């Protein structure tokens, strides 16, 4: 009976560590996706402003 209790104790300890690692991976993925979307939005905004400036320059030279 003692061996069973020790096994269950070890199993639950490793299960808890596994759950914590999975939670950290999920949080890291969510943060990574948010950062990437933010970077893409900033790049799109910068590109849009640059294209708009080029369009205004083209219209004024005509």
C-alpha positions as CSV (number, residue, x, y, z in Angstrom):
1,X,0.0,0.0,0.0
2,X,2.9,2.4,0.7
3,X,4.3,1.9,-2.8
4,X,0.9,2.8,-4.3
5,X,0.7,6.0,-2.2
6,X,4.3,7.0,-3.2
7,X,3.4,6.3,-6.9
8,X,0.3,8.4,-6.8
9,X,2.1,11.2,-5.0
10,X,4.9,11.2,-7.7
11,X,2.4,10.9,-10.5
12,X,0.4,13.9,-9.2
13,X,3.6,15.9,-8.8
14,X,4.6,15.3,-12.4
15,X,1.1,15.9,-13.6
16,X,1.1,19.3,-11.8
17,X,4.4,20.2,-13.4
18,X,3.1,19.2,-16.8
19,X,0.0,21.3,-16.4
20,X,2.1,24.3,-15.4
21,X,4.4,23.9,-18.4
22,X,1.4,23.6,-20.8
23,X,-0.1,26.8,-19.2
24,X,3.2,28.7,-19.8
25,X,3.3,27.5,-23.4
26,X,-0.2,28.7,-24.0
27,X,0.4,32.1,-22.4
28,X,3.7,32.5,-24.4
29,X,1.8,31.7,-27.7
30,X,-0.9,34.2,-26.9
31,X,1.6,36.9,-26.1
32,X,3.6,36.1,-29.3
33,X,0.5,36.4,-31.4
34,X,-0.5,39.7,-29.9
35,X,3.0,41.1,-30.4
36,X,3.1,39.9,-34.0
37,X,-0.3,41.5,-34.8
38,X,0.8,44.7,-33.2
39,X,4.0,44.8,-35.3
40,X,2.1,44.0,-38.5
41,X,-0.4,46.8,-37.7
42,X,2.4,49.3,-37.2
43,X,4.1,48.2,-40.4
44,X,0.8,48.4,-42.3
45,X,0.2,51.9,-40.9
46,X,3.7,53.0,-41.9
47,X,3.3,51.5,-45.4
48,X,-0.1,53.2,-45.8
49,X,1.2,56.6,-44.8
50,X,4.2,56.2,-47.1
51,X,2.0,55.1,-50.1
52,X,-0.4,58.0,-49.4
53,X,2.6,60.5,-49.4
54,X,3.8,59.0,-52.7
55,X,0.3,59.4,-54.2
56,X,0.2,63.1,-53.1
57,X,3.6,63.7,-54.6
58,X,2.6,62.1,-57.8
59,X,-0.6,64.2,-58.1
60,X,1.3,67.4,-57.4
61,X,3.9,66.8,-60.1
62,X,1.3,66.2,-62.8
